Amino acid sequence: MKDLFEGVYLKHQKNGESICFIAGRAGETRFVQVITNGTVRQYDGAQGFCFGEEGVAAELPGVQGAVRYGPLSPLRTDIMGPFRFAPGMECRHRVLSLGHSLSGRLRLNGRTCRLDGGTGYIEGDRGRSFPERYT
């Protein structure tokens, strides 16, 4: 469906520094956002960025490198709780990993961020609109 959106939030932390990626699509439009301590960059299209349960790899202007993930730690139950059965929900939220180990490095505008021994987190959303408010 054209009006659907889907996004994955990938957080990488070590020693007070966070590097996050939001990879998503809205309809046919794909994008990647890179969020660091103090900056947000958006790249239209998904070229130069790939991710999966094993990790991420980036070859974007100002952001290059790869980070491998240790075993993911998903929730035992669906985070949506009983709302997962409600028809017509605007959005479905999921947590893929509450915490996993990291190894690798990312280069941000010429500065290398070593993430060996850091912690990662992954969540995702998909639906027809993102809720304005939560109950």
N, C-alpha and C positions, 0 to 999 in steps of 0.2 A: 504494500500500500504506500502511496506517495506521501501521505501526511504523517506517517510514523517517524519517530525518532528513536535512536538507540545510542547509548554512550557507555564507556567504561572508564572508570577513574582508577589510575594506577599511582599509588603513593610510595615513594622511596625515601627513607629517613636514615640519617646517621649523624651523630654528634650535633644535634640541633639544626641541621640543615635538611630541608625537604625539597625534593624534585618530584613534581607530579605531572602526569600526562592525562589528558582527557581526550580519548579517541572516540569519535562519534560520526553519526550521519543523521541528517534531517532530510527526509525524502530521498532524493538522489544526491544531495550535497554531502561530501565527506570533509572532515576537518580534524586537526590535531591541535590541542592547546598544550603549552608547556608552562607550568606554574612553578616558580622558584621563590625563595625568600625575597619578596619585593618586586618580582616581575611576572608579567603574563604575556605570552606571545601566542598568536594564532596563525596556523598554517592551513590554508585551504587545500583540499585534496588530501589523500592519504599516502602519497608517494614519499618514500624515505622513512617510513615508520612501520614497524610490525611488532606485534606482541602476541603472546600466548601463555599457557600455563608454565612454560619453561623460562620466560623472561621477555625483555624488550630489546629492540635494536633501533637506533635512530641515526639517520643521515639527513638532518635538516639544517638549514642555514643557522649557524650558531649553536647547534646541538648535535653532537656526534657521540657514538659509543654503544655499548651493550651491557646489560645487566642480566645475570642469570638468577632465577628464583630457586630457593630450596623448596621442600614440600609445602604445598598450600595448606592452610588450615580453615576449611569451610565451616559454616555453622552446621549444627546437627539438624536443625529445622529450618523451614522457610521463614525469612525475616518478615514476610508479609502477614504471618499469622493467619487468623481466620479471614482476613481481607482478601487472601488469594482466591477465595471462592466467590467473592462479590462480582456480579456482572457489571460491565461498564466502567471499570476502574480506569482513570486517566493514564496511570503509570504503574508499572511493576518494578519494584526495587529488589535487588539481590546482592548479597555479600558473597563473594567468591573466596576470599581469604581474609581472616582477621589478623593474620600475622605470619610472615614467612621470612626466611633469611635471604640475604642478598649477597651477590658477589659480582664484581665488575666495576666499571667506571663510565662516567659520562663527562664529556667535555662541553662546557658552557661558555661560549664566547672566549675561547682560549684558555679557560681555567679548568683544570681537571678535578673532578669530584670523585674520590674513591669511595665506593659504597660497600666494600668487603666488610662483612659483619653487621651490616645495617639491617633494618626491618622494613618489610613491605606490607601493603594493604591493597586489596582490590574490591571494588564494588561496581555495580552496573545498574542502569535504568533503561527501560524501553516502554514505549506507549504512544499515545496520540497527542498528549500535552503534559508538560511538567506541572505538578500541582502548585498553585499559588500559595496555599497554606496547607499545613498538616493538621489533622485532628488530634 
